Amino acid sequence: MSNVTRRQVLLGGTALAGAGLISSIPSTPFTPSMRLMRSALGADIEAPDYVIRAHYNENPYGPSRVAIQSIVESIDLANLYADDPTDIVNLLSELNNVAPENIMVGSGSSEVLNVAGLLAGMARGSVVCADPTYQALVRYAENAGAKIIRVPVNEDLGTDLDAMKRAIRRDTKLVYLVNPNNPIPSIIEKNALREFVLEVSEKRIVYVDEAYHEFVDDPDYATMMDLIAQGQKNLIVSRTSSKIHGLAGLRIGFGFAHPGLASQMTQRRTGRLNIIGLKAAHASYQDQDFQDFTIRKTRESLAVVEGMCEELGIRYIKSKGNFSFIETGIENDIFQARMEEHGILTGRAFPPFTRWARISMAKPEDMRYFVQVYKKLFG
Amino acid sequence: MSNVTRRQVLLGGTALAGAGLISSIPSTPFTPSMRLMRSALGADIEAPDYVIRAHYNENPYGPSRVAIQSIVESIDLANLYADDPTDIVNLLSELNNVAPENIMVGSGSSEVLNVAGLLAGMARGSVVCADPTYQALVRYAENAGAKIIRVPVNEDLGTDLDAMKRAIRRDTKLVYLVNPNNPIPSIIEKNALREFVLEVSEKRIVYVDEAYHEFVDDPDYATMMDLIAQGQKNLIVSRTSSKIHGLAGLRIGFGFAHPGLASQMTQRRTGRLNIIGLKAAHASYQDQDFQDFTIRKTRESLAVVEGMCEELGIRYIKSKGNFSFIETGIENDIFQARMEEHGILTGRAFPPFTRWARISMAKPEDMRYFVQVYKKLFG
């Protein structure tokens, strides 16, 4: 893998995907089934000639065809100041049954997270979050002067709402929840979550990060979006086009909040929206087929990885998102390095779970290769 | 014009440009010279079938062909977290003879301006600026809690450095200069500017916004970039890919400062960079031909508009940028509305110069049509 170019790494999941999976056999319409046959016969899956990106929870299939068409059509607008988000705001308003005034558009949900961190920092207060969880908001808040209070997950590695409630101090300005969480892909039980939001938001902001919302299919899960529709104050819900829509590189994300808070957040953001991302997201959010396809493929990939865990007796957290969190028992730095030697990029260490690994779902065929490598190295 | 679609408005300056300029004559290789003949004979230039965007100081020719090629090539990266700005930072470092550590990349120079406004706001200080000038920084700063001190331009409508120096208070955290200024397209004399920067930056930040830098050809003008290279503290210079590079819709801009300040600004930005904009800018900044072409065409357009001013005895400020500021003598709201009836969008009012108009340079043929309309309406 040492001679792989940066471009090959970047293109791994998309343009080159499928190409050269079996480099010794000429590619024909029958190639996939031949590969499955070889696999069924116990023959090795050959290493793909691209790097498998299993490290950033991206969508290996995106952007969708309609998004790509929209990107191409909007190239002619690239010289114009045309970042009016009205179209995408109206669409998201319809899709989520909230008012346009409830919506803040950011350059990725990263920007929504950063702005919330900025508000907490400017208020010189503290922020309560689970540990581990996604770091963008707390990192920004800490840099901007907020104190961060990290509350360890419980024995089942679930977000510990009771402990978080106890950790809230008088100066706590914001409580940050990620649902499903990341790197631990579990959900917060919906009734407990709702009760928490209603109680805690009486005096401070509750931020529910729903970046992986579209992947969840669990009766115990619920979005908090309906509370926004009902006029709940002090609540921010965020969503993103980076995950299921496969538009991480184009930076379009959404914050939902009471109109006053949403407009304050829009005023505080320093970033600007690019026209190609706006157009691509507008197309993609109307493309349910692609979202369904992505979900189907993601579950197929998860079945491969979780199947391996069952087979080898590896502890893992049943995934509600597009990534796995598995107890490899190996220090993650070593695990990452060994995997990278075989052309597979995996997630960074998430202390204190340094002997666990976060594996983002690439395509099912890539995850089969991952399993083969894992078994050879550690099985 | 009332039936023109939004898409036609947006596409006016680029995709449809040139099409249908003389709708009654079939387009042939001889069409342009025929049009000139008609014009020379006093015949009317017919209204183009697109809206002329003379309101936002955009580049009617951009993006360049190499930028477009780069955009197309990077569509495959749109699903990836790939906003590492290393390549563009290294390129800008080379081009401007500064260290990579001197550079902050923002989603447009808007983000650099906003972050500077945020820093001033968080410090709860005041900001001194010329009046009129570009508003992004002061608007953000004011919203974030800063007091804005506006210093009227002098009799020649030039930035009044002496008055600005006198306006500085003990709590002034930032002095904002735009050079060339906007909406008044004049420059600040280079020696006076340098002296001002060196003196004022001893105790506070001086921000020199050089968005129109590439258009200037005047021995009395100088960039302050060399001071950055020399290690000057408390100085921010900004540049943008939105103007001469024609990439306003893709939001890539640059702040240059001492490494400590540059990294503080990067930490404070809430926005994120999109991969297509990064790739397009990287290509465009290496395309000197396109920049030269844009400058040539801009000067041709300016000659058309300034020629009209000379002919009709209209006061105007000799332009160093890609726009004119002319004393129409008509309240700008009325002027804008009359022009829009003829398919020409012009700049908003810039109080107290409400009887002046800012005219952004569209293509020369569009500016000839503008002149024809102007003469008919007001000549």
HADDOCK unambig.tbl for C-alpha pairs under 7 A between the chains (distance, minus, plus):
assign (segid A and resid 10 and name CA) (segid B and resid 77 and name CA) 6.77 0.50 0.50
assign (segid A and resid 11 and name CA) (segid B and resid 76 and name CA) 6.83 0.50 0.50
assign (segid A and resid 11 and name CA) (segid B and resid 77 and name CA) 6.58 0.50 0.50
assign (segid A and resid 14 and name CA) (segid B and resid 76 and name CA) 6.49 0.50 0.50
assign (segid A and resid 15 and name CA) (segid B and resid 76 and name CA) 6.17 0.50 0.50
assign (segid A and resid 58 and name CA) (segid B and resid 79 and name CA) 6.67 0.50 0.50
assign (segid A and resid 58 and name CA) (segid B and resid 80 and name CA) 6.21 0.50 0.50
assign (segid A and resid 59 and name CA) (segid B and resid 79 and name CA) 6.35 0.50 0.50
assign (segid A and resid 62 and name CA) (segid B and resid 79 and name CA) 5.35 0.50 0.50
assign (segid A and resid 63 and name CA) (segid B and resid 78 and name CA) 6.49 0.50 0.50
assign (segid A and resid 63 and name CA) (segid B and resid 79 and name CA) 5.74 0.50 0.50
assign (segid A and resid 76 and name CA) (segid B and resid 11 and name CA) 6.81 0.50 0.50
assign (segid A and resid 76 and name CA) (segid B and resid 14 and name CA) 6.57 0.50 0.50
assign (segid A and resid 76 and name CA) (segid B and resid 15 and name CA) 6.25 0.50 0.50
assign (segid A and resid 77 and name CA) (segid B and resid 10 and name CA) 6.75 0.50 0.50
assign (segid A and resid 77 and name CA) (segid B and resid 11 and name CA) 6.57 0.50 0.50
assign (segid A and resid 77 and name CA) (segid B and resid 249 and name CA) 6.65 0.50 0.50
assign (segid A and resid 78 and name CA) (segid B and resid 63 and name CA) 6.49 0.50 0.50
assign (segid A and resid 78 and name CA) (segid B and resid 247 and name CA) 5.42 0.50 0.50
assign (segid A and resid 78 and name CA) (segid B and resid 248 and name CA) 6.34 0.50 0.50
assign (segid A and resid 78 and name CA) (segid B and resid 249 and name CA) 4.45 0.50 0.50
assign (segid A and resid 78 and name CA) (segid B and resid 250 and name CA) 5.91 0.50 0.50
assign (segid A and resid 79 and name CA) (segid B and resid 58 and name CA) 6.67 0.50 0.50
assign (segid A and resid 79 and name CA) (segid B and resid 59 and name CA) 6.34 0.50 0.50
assign (segid A and resid 79 and name CA) (segid B and resid 62 and name CA) 5.34 0.50 0.50
assign (segid A and resid 79 and name CA) (segid B and resid 63 and name CA) 5.73 0.50 0.50
assign (segid A and resid 79 and name CA) (segid B and resid 242 and name CA) 6.98 0.50 0.50
assign (segid A and resid 79 and name CA) (segid B and resid 246 and name CA) 4.41 0.50 0.50
assign (segid A and resid 79 and name CA) (segid B and resid 247 and name CA) 4.36 0.50 0.50
assign (segid A and resid 79 and name CA) (segid B and resid 248 and name CA) 4.84 0.50 0.50
assign (segid A and resid 79 and name CA) (segid B and resid 249 and name CA) 5.39 0.50 0.50
assign (segid A and resid 80 and name CA) (segid B and resid 58 and name CA) 6.21 0.50 0.50
assign (segid A and resid 80 and name CA) (segid B and resid 248 and name CA) 5.23 0.50 0.50
assign (segid A and resid 80 and name CA) (segid B and resid 249 and name CA) 5.04 0.50 0.50
assign (segid A and resid 81 and name CA) (segid B and resid 248 and name CA) 5.41 0.50 0.50
assign (segid A and resid 81 and name CA) (segid B and resid 249 and name CA) 5.26 0.50 0.50
assign (segid A and resid 82 and name CA) (segid B and resid 249 and name CA) 6.02 0.50 0.50
assign (segid A and resid 83 and name CA) (segid B and resid 249 and name CA) 6.82 0.50 0.50
assign (segid A and resid 107 and name CA) (segid B and resid 271 and name CA) 5.55 0.50 0.50
assign (segid A and resid 107 and name CA) (segid B and resid 272 and name CA) 5.63 0.50 0.50
assign (segid A and resid 108 and name CA) (segid B and resid 272 and name CA) 6.97 0.50 0.50
assign (segid A and resid 111 and name CA) (segid B and resid 270 and name CA) 5.11 0.50 0.50
assign (segid A and resid 111 and name CA) (segid B and resid 271 and name CA) 5.20 0.50 0.50
assign (segid A and resid 111 and name CA) (segid B and resid 272 and name CA) 6.88 0.50 0.50
assign (segid A and resid 114 and name CA) (segid B and resid 270 and name CA) 5.17 0.50 0.50
assign (segid A and resid 115 and name CA) (segid B and resid 270 and name CA) 6.07 0.50 0.50
assign (segid A and resid 242 and name CA) (segid B and resid 79 and name CA) 6.98 0.50 0.50
assign (segid A and resid 246 and name CA) (segid B and resid 79 and name CA) 4.41 0.50 0.50
assign (segid A and resid 247 and name CA) (segid B and resid 78 and name CA) 5.41 0.50 0.50
assign (segid A and resid 247 and name CA) (segid B and resid 79 and name CA) 4.36 0.50 0.50
assign (segid A and resid 248 and name CA) (segid B and resid 78 and name CA) 6.34 0.50 0.50
assign (segid A and resid 248 and name CA) (segid B and resid 79 and name CA) 4.83 0.50 0.50
assign (segid A and resid 248 and name CA) (segid B and resid 80 and name CA) 5.23 0.50 0.50
assign (segid A and resid 248 and name CA) (segid B and resid 81 and name CA) 5.42 0.50 0.50
assign (segid A and resid 249 and name CA) (segid B and resid 77 and name CA) 6.65 0.50 0.50
assign (segid A and resid 249 and name CA) (segid B and resid 78 and name CA) 4.44 0.50 0.50
assign (segid A and resid 249 and name CA) (segid B and resid 79 and name CA) 5.39 0.50 0.50
assign (segid A and resid 249 and name CA) (segid B and resid 80 and name CA) 5.05 0.50 0.50
assign (segid A and resid 249 and name CA) (segid B and resid 81 and name CA) 5.27 0.50 0.50
assign (segid A and resid 249 and name CA) (segid B and resid 82 and name CA) 6.03 0.50 0.50
assign (segid A and resid 249 and name CA) (segid B and resid 83 and name CA) 6.83 0.50 0.50
assign (segid A and resid 249 and name CA) (segid B and resid 274 and name CA) 5.43 0.50 0.50
assign (segid A and resid 249 and name CA) (segid B and resid 275 and name CA) 5.25 0.50 0.50
assign (segid A and resid 250 and name CA) (segid B and resid 78 and name CA) 5.91 0.50 0.50
assign (segid A and resid 250 and name CA) (segid B and resid 274 and name CA) 4.75 0.50 0.50
assign (segid A and resid 250 and name CA) (segid B and resid 275 and name CA) 6.36 0.50 0.50
assign (segid A and resid 251 and name CA) (segid B and resid 272 and name CA) 6.68 0.50 0.50
assign (segid A and resid 251 and name CA) (segid B and resid 274 and name CA) 5.80 0.50 0.50
assign (segid A and resid 269 and name CA) (segid B and resid 270 and name CA) 5.84 0.50 0.50
assign (segid A and resid 270 and name CA) (segid B and resid 111 and name CA) 5.11 0.50 0.50
assign (segid A and resid 270 and name CA) (segid B and resid 114 and name CA) 5.17 0.50 0.50
assign (segid A and resid 270 and name CA) (segid B and resid 115 and name CA) 6.07 0.50 0.50
assign (segid A and resid 270 and name CA) (segid B and resid 269 and name CA) 5.84 0.50 0.50
assign (segid A and resid 270 and name CA) (segid B and resid 270 and name CA) 5.46 0.50 0.50
assign (segid A and resid 270 and name CA) (segid B and resid 271 and name CA) 5.92 0.50 0.50
assign (segid A and resid 271 and name CA) (segid B and resid 107 and name CA) 5.55 0.50 0.50
assign (segid A and resid 271 and name CA) (segid B and resid 111 and name CA) 5.20 0.50 0.50
assign (segid A and resid 271 and name CA) (segid B and resid 270 and name CA) 5.92 0.50 0.50
assign (segid A and resid 271 and name CA) (segid B and resid 271 and name CA) 3.80 0.50 0.50
assign (segid A and resid 271 and name CA) (segid B and resid 272 and name CA) 6.77 0.50 0.50
assign (segid A and resid 272 and name CA) (segid B and resid 107 and name CA) 5.62 0.50 0.50
assign (segid A and resid 272 and name CA) (segid B and resid 108 and name CA) 6.96 0.50 0.50
assign (segid A and resid 272 and name CA) (segid B and resid 111 and name CA) 6.88 0.50 0.50
assign (segid A and resid 272 and name CA) (segid B and resid 251 and name CA) 6.68 0.50 0.50
assign (segid A and resid 272 and name CA) (segid B and resid 271 and name CA) 6.78 0.50 0.50
assign (segid A and resid 274 and name CA) (segid B and resid 249 and name CA) 5.43 0.50 0.50
assign (segid A and resid 274 and name CA) (segid B and resid 250 and name CA) 4.74 0.50 0.50
assign (segid A and resid 274 and name CA) (segid B and resid 251 and name CA) 5.79 0.50 0.50
assign (segid A and resid 275 and name CA) (segid B and resid 249 and name CA) 5.25 0.50 0.50
assign (segid A and resid 275 and name CA) (segid B and resid 250 and name CA) 6.35 0.50 0.50
